[in-house]
Amino acid sequence: MSDTQEILQQDFDHLWHPFTQMRLWPGEPPLVIERAEGNYLIDSEGRRYFDGVSSLWVTVHGHNHPAIKRAISEQLERLDHSTLLGLTHPLAARLAAELARVCPGQLNKAFYSESGSTAVEIALKIAYQYWQQSGRPEKKTFVALGEAYHGDTIGAVSVGGIELFHQVYGPLLFPVHRLPQPFCRRCPLGLTHPACGLACAEALEPILAEHGDEICGLIVEPRVQGAAGIIVQPEGYVRRLWEICRKHDVLFIADEVATGFGRTGSLFSCEQEGVEPDLMCLGKGITGGVLPLAATMATDRVYEAFLGEFDEFKTFFHGHTYTGNPLACAAALASLELMEKNQVVAGTAPVIAHFAQGLAKIAALDHVVQVRRHGLMAAVELSADKATDTSYEPGERMGHRVIMAARNHGVIIRPLGDSVVLMPPLSSTTQDIDLLLGALGRAIAEVTEA
Ligand SMILES: Cc1ncc(COP(=O)(O)O)c(C=O)c1O
């Protein structure tokens, strides 16, 4: 048995993969990724693939960046792990100060955890408890968007709105007010038709006018709803939501887990509309995509509601074992330093422009009914018949077939149903983008013409 076969046998016998129908898994056949170099992953047979999903939307500077590796190994010589319950350590403090410096508005306090889902869970609990301790205990519910995705823990699923993922857990979830998402797939004017989008933002006003006294917060993925299929909001949409929240004294929670750290062309997507959230969830790219770390940022106003005497019990009774792990903090600090030193966000502008141009050609292909993009996040939606926009049957798994075909052209990407998601690392060159889009174009032609 070769090494690869042995690994696969162990995998098939014992490993349960996320978001995967395990009965189909052994037939795929799976790639065994052994190494990475820059923007490329290398499998156990030595084949190189461009990492077209940034290893699930996290890679900022490319894999195995020497500065991040050095920061982690230097930290490992000093301190591997120590709790933040009752103790502190230098890098947790330094990173909190750095995050407060780079985040918009008054987000001066960082609460660490390990995943985007926990960052969201923490934001929801803080928002709820904030009002309990601010003399408005009746403010208990949340507003969230249709087709929102905020993670897979029960609170995050409650505010999530993707039926396929979330419906089965219905009885376990708390009810939320649902705002229609600002995008009509069939709109002939396209997804960023401002009038429709802004009308959707106005739909928040009557909800808050009627129920604002019972609503503690609104949670939104600003500018782009990622897992919904890269749904791009029209300009002004997030700002309008923020203004309405402020008018009705409802906390504004920005989930920047996917959009943060330069993914949409600015460090945070809120900044594009001058929005200053009360709470902001960070994850994914925070460590450059190297180690699991997340942070929930809170304003001074929110934080101060948790201050009191010991026996007032205003404490935020929440914390995870690996909260603020020093190695993860070292990676995050090194990544932030690289971002500033190399002006990474500004440097993505020409790559984003090149990406947009290449995607315009993909949009012209038969069976591509729509391309949605903001910054370096994009989705290419497939259709059985472009003229009538007729969907493929789910059992045909066209998105899946396209991404499998793209592997033969040296690219790893992932589908969301019949949308193919493209999420190149921020360190991608224009040549990388050409490889990605060339492979995608060929894969679409091969699969749809077969
Ligand atoms: C907007 C958003 N929030 C939260 C999450 C959950 O993050 P994690 O998978 O790290 O729990 C994701 C993951 O894709 C996301 O896109």
The ligand as an SDF file (V2000), in Angstrom:
LIG
                    3D

 16 16  0  0  0  0  0  0  0  0999 V2000
  -19.5510   35.7660    7.7140 C   0  0  0  0  0  0  0  0  0  0  0  0
  -19.1260   34.5420    8.4760 C   0  0  0  0  0  0  0  0  0  0  0  0
  -19.3290   34.4990    9.7980 N   0  0  0  0  0  0  0  0  0  0  0  0
  -18.9580   33.4350   10.5360 C   0  0  0  0  0  0  0  0  0  0  0  0
  -18.3690   32.3460    9.9360 C   0  0  0  0  0  0  0  0  0  0  0  0
  -17.9910   31.1570   10.7720 C   0  0  0  0  0  0  0  0  0  0  0  0
  -16.6150   31.0600   10.9090 O   0  0  0  0  0  0  0  0  0  0  0  0
  -15.9440   29.6840   11.3710 P   0  0  0  0  0  0  0  0  0  0  0  0
  -16.1100   28.7240   10.2350 O   0  0  0  0  0  0  0  0  0  0  0  0
  -14.5150   30.0490   11.6200 O   0  0  0  0  0  0  0  0  0  0  0  0
  -16.6470   29.2370   12.5980 O   0  0  0  0  0  0  0  0  0  0  0  0
  -18.1300   32.3440    8.5710 C   0  0  0  0  0  0  0  0  0  0  0  0
  -17.5030   31.1940    7.9090 C   0  0  0  0  0  0  0  0  0  0  0  0
  -17.4830   31.0620    6.7060 O   0  0  0  0  0  0  0  0  0  0  0  0
  -18.5410   33.4690    7.7970 C   0  0  0  0  0  0  0  0  0  0  0  0
  -18.3830   33.5170    6.4650 O   0  0  0  0  0  0  0  0  0  0  0  0
  1  2  1  0
  2  3  1  0
  2 15  2  0
  3  4  2  0
  4  5  1  0
  5  6  1  0
  5 12  2  0
  6  7  1  0
  7  8  1  0
  8  9  2  0
  8 10  1  0
  8 11  1  0
 12 13  1  0
 12 15  1  0
 13 14  2  0
 15 16  1  0
M  END
$$$$
